[in-house]
Amino acid sequence: MMMIGRRILQKRIWSSGLRWLSPPPEISAKNFTFIGCFSHSAVSFRVYSNRGVDLNNLNRVKNRCWFSSEALADNVPVSGGVVDVPLAQTGEGIAECELLKWFVQEGDQIEEFQQLCEVQSDKATIEITSRYKGKVVQILYTPGDIVKVGETLLRMVVDESQVPTLVGDNLENMKPDASEMQKNYVGGVHSTPAVRHLANQYGIDINGVCGTGKDGRVLKEDVLKYAFQKGIIKDPPATLRADTANQWSGGEYSSSHVSSSVIHQHDDTTVPLRGFQRAMVRSMSMAAKVPHFHYVEEINCDALIELKSSFQNNNTDPNVKHTFLPLLIKSLSMALSNYPSMNSCFNEESLVLVHKGSHNIGIAMASPSGLVVPNIKNVQSLSILGITKELSRLQQLATDNKLSPGHISSGTITLSNIGSIGGKFGAPIINLPEVSIIAIGRIQKVPRFGEDNNVYPASIMTVNIGADHRVLDGATVAKFCNQWKEYIEKPELLLLHLR
């Protein structure tokens, strides 16, 4: 790094009076302060100065020496340092996130702790805030891109007082890693990491692709068009078909014998799985390897319907809407107290079954980002009204895509209310490391025989309990279900155990 820096200094910067890439050999490095880091795709440079930095000159050096693969924003302040703002670790085991949206744009003045962007991992949606006060000079990703933890999201110009200092003793640590240099090398072509990744997938040298974006930026469509022209892919991209159609309509290829199959060709749509959908792929793939068994039962909900109607008729809070689900959740918790193995987690490596003290009951919900399962914590300590309010809060967070890792983690059993959408019953798959899951169908009126052999209408709900057969047996699940069924059909028994 020192040799590269000195060679560029001697050939391009020494006589121009610009700032040094590294302290010149005859001047002590300890008098210089690290003020920023610029990276070309092949080589990373750290910029030092013993006084204010002229970023206009720095930008001119960039154009000559490839400091950056993209231009800085206009009207950048003439002093201060440029810092990288990376994607920080958002949770345990999270390696990458999808960028959902930006709250800022290049040229914006940013305050400390101001929201920068929103990202989504496979566990939650997180808002990234700024550690610095300064100005955004470069945004490196666009919404929809996958960003790995530690990669730079954007660059900011900040006061020198906010940038750490580096003394000469640490200059040798500035040598770039050879593997990383090779990984990031794109020959100075303007493109986003997602476009470069697409080019790598097709084995395309992005330097040979003609960019049609602003300032010659290579776009996704450019890579796909190049791949089609080279025969790498068989189907032309939609933009190329549109251009061809325009040429035909303009008369260049006009013909009354144009095949209708070409003009009216229907495109396939590739939908990448992101966020919660990726999590579902992994979790369901693992759960499918677990031996399941299912126990199906019908429950009479006449008394439950009457109790729910009584709650709603006596409701004085317009913000509270009473439904069947909180009653089912509370009665489920009461039954779990007598069958703790149903409320447990299995550690396959150590062959240990942990009976959970808290009843953290997960509720499967459909959200704009896919299936999510937040859980209501400590149901055994909540009233039915408390469960109603917490359930409403979690449903709103799921709709707004604002669930955090804390809402998703530490579940002990899952309840899937497929009946709210439709269907009599389902065959659910457990949510590891939990050992049981319950799917409830819709309540429907069906004919039933009474004790007097007369037919009468009954409100019947079908439940299907999926269990991990490695640690749960049929007798345990059946006894648990009978207990839960009794609490639902005779909700007055709940009063005997309420605290």
N, C-alpha and C positions, 0 to 999 in steps of 0.2 A: 504493500500500500504506500509506504514511504517512497519507494522508487518510482511508482506510477505518479504520485503527487509531484515529486521533484521534477520528473521529466516534463510533465505538463506545465509546471511553473516556469521551467527554463525556456520552453519553446513558445508558450502562448501568453503567459501572464506576467512574467518577470518584468518586462519592459512596459507593461501597461499600467502599472501602479494599482492594480486591483487587489482584493483581499486574497490571503494565502489559503490554499487548500490544506496545507499543513505548515507549521512554522518553518521558515527557512533555516538551513543548518547552522548559520552563524549567529542566530538569535535564540536566546533561551526560550524553550517552549513553556516555561512556567509563567511567563508574562502574557500568555495568550489564553483566551477563554473560548470554550466550545460554545458555538451559538446556533448550530443547526445541523441537519443532516439531509443531504440530497442524494438520490440514487438514480443512476442510469440502470438499465436492465442488466448491464454487464458488470458494473463497478459501483460500489457505494462510496460516497465522499462525505466526510464530516468537515464542516466549515468552521474556521477559527478566526478570531480577530482580537486585536488589542484595543479596539475602539468601536464605535457604532458601525453597523454594517450597511453598505449601500446596496440594497437589494436590486436596484435598477441595473447596477453594474453586474451584480451576481446573476441576474437574468441573462445579461449579454454573455457572461462566461458560460452559462448553461447552453446557450445556443451553439457555442463553439466547442465546448468540451463535454457535451452530453451529461450535464448534471442531472437532468430529469427527463423522463419520457413524455412529459406533458408540460404545457406552459403554465406559469403561475397566474393567478387572477390579476386583473388590472388594478391600478391604483394601490399597490401594496405599500405600506409605510416604509420609510427609508432607514429605519433602525429597528433592531430587535432580532430575535432568533426564530427559526422555523423548527417546529417540533412535530413529530409524528404522533397521531392519536390512534392507538391500536384497538382492536377488539379484545377487551379483557375477558378473563375467565368468568363465565356467567353461571357456572354451576359445576358440581362434581361430575366428571365424565363427559362434559360437553366439549367437543373438538371443533365444531363449526356451527354457524348460525346462518339463517337466511335474512338478508337485509329487506325489510318490509317497506320502509319509507324514510326519507330525510325530512328533518324539521328545519334545516338550514341549507344555504346554497353558497357557492363560491362568491366571496366578496362581503359576506355578512360579518358584522361585528358580534362577537360571542362573549357572553359573561360567564364567569365561573359557575359551574353546576347547571348551566343551561342545557336543555335537551338538544341532542345532536341528531339522533336517529332512533329508529325502533327496529329491533331484530327479534327473530323467533328461532329458538332452539327446538329440539324434539320434546322439551319438557315445559316450556313457558315462553311468553312474550316479554321482552325486556326493553326498557328505554335506556339508551346510552347517554350519559351526561358528560360535560366537559370539565376537565381538571384545571383548565387554563382560561384566562381572559385574553382575547386576542381576535384575530381576523382569519377567516377561512380562506386559504389560497388555493387549495386543490382537494377535490373529492375524487376518490379512486374507485368507488363502486357505485353501481346503479341498483335501484330496487329490483329484487328478484335474484340478485347474485348471491352465491354461497361464499361466505367469508370465514376463513379459518381463524381460530383463536390466536392472537398475536400478530395477525396481519394488520397493516395500516389501513384505517378507514378513511382518514383525511389528514391534511397537513394544515397547520395554523402558524401565523406569525404572532409571536408573543413578546412581551418585554424581556430583556436579557436577564432581569432579576428572577424570572420564572424558569430559566433554563439552567440545568446543572452545569458545573464547571468541570474541566478535565485538565489535569496537569500533565507535563511532559512524560512522567514515568509511565502513564497509561497509554502513550501513543502507540506502542507496539501491539496493544490489544485491539487496535483499530483494523487490523488486517482482515479483509473480507474472507468468509468461508468459501472455498473453491466450489463446493457442491451447490451452495446457494447462488453463487455468481452464474454458474451454468444454468441453474433452474430458472432464473429470472431473465436470462439474456433473450432479447427480442430485436436487437439491432436498431433500436431507436424508433420503432414503429409505434404510432399512437393507437392504443387499444386498451380495453379493460381486461382484467384478469380472466373474466368469464369467456371473453372472445378468444384469448390466447389458449385457454383450456380446451375450447371447442376445436381450435386448429390442431392442437396436439392430439386430440382424439382421432382426427382424420389423417394424422401424419403429415400435415401441411406446414411448410415453412412460411410463417406469416409475413416474412420479408418480401415474398413474391406475390402477395395479395394486394391488389389495388384498392385502396380505401376510398369510399364514397362519402364518408362522414365529414364533419367539420374539421378543417385543417388537415385533411387527408386521413382522418381516423378510420381504422379498419373496423367495420361493423360485423355483426353476426351474419347478416345477409350477404356481405362480401365473401365471407369464408364459405358459406353454403353454395354460393354461385360459383366460386372457384372450384370447389369440390365436384360440382356437377360438370363443369367444363372439362375437368381432368378425368372424368369417369370414375371418381371415387364413390359417388352416390348415384343411384339410378334415377330417382325422382327429382325434378328441378324444384328449387324453392318457390314459394308462392309469388315472391316479388318478380322472379324471372318469368313466370307464366303470365303475370300481369303485364310486364313489359312487352312480351311477345303478342299478347292479345291487343295491346294498344297499337303495335306495329301493323297488325292485320287490319284493325279498324281504320287506320290512317291510310291504307291503300298500298303500303309497301309489299305486303303479302296477301292482298285482298284476293279472294277466290270464292266462288259460290260453292266449291266442292270441299270446303274445310270440314274436317270431321267434327261432328257434334260431340264425340267422346272426348276430344281434346279441349274444346271450349267449355264444356260443362263438367269437366273432371272434378270430382269431390276429393278434397284433401284429407289425409289422415292428420290427426292432432296428437302431438306428443305432450303429455302432461307430466312434468317432473313432480315427484313426491317430495314435499318439504315439511319441516316442522313436525307437528303432531302425527301427520300421516306416515312419516319416516319412522317415528317411534312405534306406531302401530304395526308396521311391517316387521320390525325387530322383535317386539314383544309377542306378537301372535305367532311368529315363526318358532320362537322358543317354547311358547305354551303348547303348540301343536304336538310337540314331542312328549308332553306329559300325558300319562294314561288318565283319561277322564271317565267318569260315569255320571249319568243324569237321572235325577229323581223328579217325576212330574206329579203334581197334585192339583186338585180343584178346591177353591176356597169360596165359601158363601160370603158375599160382601154386603148383604142387606143391612146389617147393623152398622157397618162402616159408613155406608151411604147416609144413613139416618144421622149418625154422629157428625159427619162432615157438613150436612145441611144445617144442623143445629149450630155449629161453629160459625157458619157463614151468616145465618140469620141474626146472630147476636154479635156480629163483628162491628166494632165502632171505629176501627182504624182503616181509612180508605187505602192505605199503602200495603195492607195485608190482604192476600187472597188465599183462602183456605182450599186445599186440595187433598186428595187421598194420600199422596206420597209421604208427607210428614207423619201421618198416622201409621203407615206401613213401616217407615224407618224406625219410629219409636218402639213399635211392637217387635220389630226385628231385634233391636238392641236388648229388649227384655228377654227374648228367647235365647240370645247369645250368652247371657249371664249364666244360664244353666248348661250350656254346651260350649265351653271355651275353645275346644279344638276347632270349631267352625270359624272362630275369630283368631286365626293364627297364621304364621308365616313359616315356611319350610326352608331350611338351609340344606341344600343337597350335598354340599361338600363335607360338612361335618355331621350330616344325618341328625339334625336337631330340629324339633318342632317347637317354636316359640309361641306360647299363648300370650296374646297381646292384652295388656291391662286396659287400654283405651279402645273404645268402639269407634274407630275412624271409618265411617261407612262411605265408600265411594259411590257417586251417582254418575252413571254414564250419560253424557250430554252430547248432542250434535251442535257443533259450532261452525262458523264460517271457515275455519282452518282444519276441520275434520273432527273426529271423535276425541273427546277429552273426558277424563274421569277425575274431577276434583272430589275431595272427600270432606265430609262434615266431621270435625274433630270432636271427640269426647261426647258422643251422642248419649251415653248413659247418664251424663250430668245435665242434659238439656231438657227443657220442657217441650211440648209439642209446638207451642208458639215460638219458642226459640229456634227450633228446627225449621219451622216455616220461614222465618226471617233469614236464617243463614242459607237455606236452600235458594231463596230468591236472590240473595246477594251473589252467590256463586254462579247462578244462571245468568245474571247480568254481566258479570265479569267474563264469562265464557262467550257471550254474545259480542262483547266489546273487544274480545281477544286480549284481555288484560290479566289472565290467570298467571300467577307466579309459581315458581317451583314449590313453595310451601303449600300451595293449594292442592298440588298434585301428589306430593310425596306422603309417605307414612300411612297409606291406606291399609285396612285390615280385612275388609270384605267389600264386594261390589254389588250394587243393585242396578239392574238395567231395566228401565221402564219402557219397553218397546210398545206397550199398549197405548201409550200417549200418541204414537204415530199410526199404529195399526198392527194387526196380527194377534192371533190367539196365544201363541207361545213361541219361544225360540230355544235353540240349543247353545247356550253361551259357553265361551272358553275362558278359563280362569285368567286373572290378571296377576301374573307372578310378581313377587313370591307368595301372594295370597293363595289359599287352598280351596276357596269356594267363591262362587258367584251365583247370583239369582236373577233370572229374567222373569218379568211379570207381564202377562198379556192384558188385553183390554177387558174391562168388565162388560159382560153382555147378559141380557135377559134370556134365560132358557127355561123350558118346562122341567119340573122336578116333582117326584112323588113325595107326598107328605106321609106322616105316620098313620094317617087315616086312609092311605092309599088314594087320596085325591091328588090331582095334578094342580100345581100352583107355580107361578113364575118366581124365579130366583135369579139374583144378580151373581153370576159366577165369574171368578177370575182364575185363570190357569197360571201356575208358577212352575218354573223348571229350574232346579238347583243343579249346577254343574260343580263337581267336586274332584279334587286331586286324589285318585284312587291309591296313590302311594302311601297316604297318611290317613285317609278317611274311608270308612266302610259304609255300606248301605244302611246298616242298622242305626248308626249314629246320625246320619243325615235324615232318615225317616223319623226318628224320635224328635230331632230338632224341628223338622217341618211340622209335626203334629202340635208341638208347643206353640210355634208361631201361628199356626192356623187357629188354634184355640183363642189366642189373644185377638186375632182379627175378627173372628166370628162372635166373640163375646168381649168387646172392648172394655166393659165394666170391670173385667178382671185386672186391667192395667192399674186401676186405683189401689189394688192391694199392694202393689210394689212401688208405686211412685214415692219419691222422697221429697 
